[in-house]
Amino acid sequence: MSNEAPAEPEPQPEINRRRSAPKRQHVIPRLHLKNFVADNPKGLVWTYDAVEGTARPATPENTGVQSYFYSAETTDGKLTARSRKQ
């Protein structure tokens, strides 16, 4: 048994919530992704994972999504609640 204190989790950036911050923001708008929907598998788009080097079918809602993509970090380390619609 060790007398060391357990490591604390890394702090997550604080969100400035003047409006609710959209966490899942699309890098590629769903409007454009819907034009690439396949018949086989029906309703899905083929997504290429550059890290893994593989392709897989996925829904347009789950393709090209990144957390807080349109948010900006302020000088005090907080993320703004920016989105394309603001």
N, C-alpha and C positions, 0 to 999 in steps of 0.2 A: 504494500500500500504506500502511496506517495502522499507527502504532506503538502504538495503543491495544490493551489486553488485551481478549480477547473477553468479552462480558457473561456473568456466571455465571447459571445457571438459578436461578429463584426457589426457595427452600427449601420443601420440603413439610412439613406438620405431622408431628411424630413420633407414633407410636402406642404407647400403653402396652399391652403385650401380655401381661397376666396370663392372658387367654384369647385365642384367635385372634379378631381384630377382624373382624366381618362388614363388608365394604366395601359391597356392594350391598344396601341396605336398602330395603324396600318402604314407600312412603308410604301406598299403598292395599294392604291385604293381598290376596294372591293368592286367598285363599278367597272374597273378595267379587268379585274380577275374573272368576273362573270362571263366575259367574252371568250375565255379559254377553258370553260367547263367542258369536260369530255363526256362521251356517251358510254365509255367503258373504262373505268367504273363511272356509272351515271352520277352526274352532279358534282364531280370532283375535278380538281386541277392537278396536273403532275407537278410536283415540287422537287427541285434539285437541292440537296443539302451539300454545299461546297466543302464543309468540314469533313463529313463522312464520305463524300464522293458517291452518294446514292440518290436515287429518285424514288419518290413515293407519292401515292395519291393523297390529297388532303382537301378539305372544304375551303372555299374562298375565305370564309370567316377566320380560318386558322392558318392562312398563308400570308406571308409578308408582314407578320405582326412582331412588334418589338415593344417592350415595356418602356413607357415614358419617352418615346422617340422624339416627340415634338416639345418636350419640356426642356427648360434651360436651367442650369445650376447657377444660383446666385453666389455672391462673394462669401456668404456665411455658410455655404454648403447645402442649402435647401433647394429643392426642385420647384420650379414654377408650374402652375397648372395650365400650361399652354396647350392648345390644340389647333388644328387647322381651321376649326369653325369659329374661333374667337376673333 
